[in-house]
Amino acid sequence: MCDPCTSIEVAQAIAQRHPYLVRKLILAGTGPAAGTGITRVTRLSNLALLRGALTRQDPKKYLFFTRTANGRRAADEFLARLQERTQDRDTHRQLRRPGRTAAEQ
């Protein structure tokens, strides 16, 4: 598991050095250390993830889009575009329950 800051740096480096590998890049929770509102990012991200789980909606709708009519439409269009690629997609990952190994799942 990578430090989130390291993951962001790696993602940015790949996008810069090998742009043909990246169609779009969304960096969430980034900003200068003393940037306005940066201390609220973790709380807001966690609330959006919880809201997604409770509503059985993709949390990206709450993380990256406003709740206006235009924002909801843009979120739906974005999520539809994620399904465009039918080959070489990442496999679905099942989250492990705490305290259990993969074999015990």
N, C-alpha and C positions, 0 to 999 in steps of 0.2 A: 504494500500500500504506500502510495506516495503522499508526501506533504502536499496539501492543496496548492500552495504557492509554487511548488516545483512542477506540479501537473500543469498549471497555467503557463509557466515558462516553457515547458516542453511543447505544449499545444501551439503557443505563439511561434516558437522556433520552427516547428514543422510547417506551419502555414506560411512562414516567411521563406524558408529554404526550399520547400517542395510544394508550391501552391497548386500544382496539378493534382495533389492528393486530397485537397480540401475544397469542398464546394462552398461551405459556409462554416463560420466559427462563431460560437456564442460563448463569451466569457462572463460568467456570473460571479458576483461578489468580488470584483476586482476594483482597484482604485488606489490612490495614494494613501499611505498609512494614516495621514491626518486629514483625509478628505471628508467633506461634509457628508454626514450620514453613514460613513463607513462602519461605525460601531453598531449600527442597526441591521447590517446585512445578514448576519447569522440568524437573528431572531425572525426577520422577515422571510428568509429562505425556509426556515423550519416551519413557519406558519403556512407558507404556500404548499410545502410538501404534505403537511397534515391536512390541509383543505382538499388537496387532490385525493388523498387516501379516503377521506370521509365522503367525498362526493363521487368516488370511483371514476374520476376524471384524470387525464394525464396531467401531472403537476406542472408541466411546461406551460399549460394554459395560464396558470397563476403566477409562475415565476417570470415569464418573459412578455406577457401581454396585459394591457389594461382591460378593465371589465366593461368598457364601453361597447357599443354595438360594433364599431369598427375593429376594436381590439379582439372581440370574440370571433369575428369573421376572419381576421388575420390569423388567429390561433388555429382555427379549424383548417384554413388553407395550408398553414405551415405543417400541421400534423399529417395532413393528407400527402404533402410532398415527401414526408419522411418514409412513406410507404411506397414511393415510386420505384425504388431499386428493388428488384426481385432476386438478383443474383449477388453472391458474395456478401450477404448481410451478416451482421454479427448474430451469433446464436443467443437465444433468450437465456438469461442467467437467473437461477432461482436463489433468492436470498436464504442464507443459512440461519437456522434458529440458534440463538445464543447458547453456547455450551455444548454444541453437537458438532461432530465431524461430518464431512461430506458423506462418509459411508453410513452414518446413522440417520441421515435425512430420510 
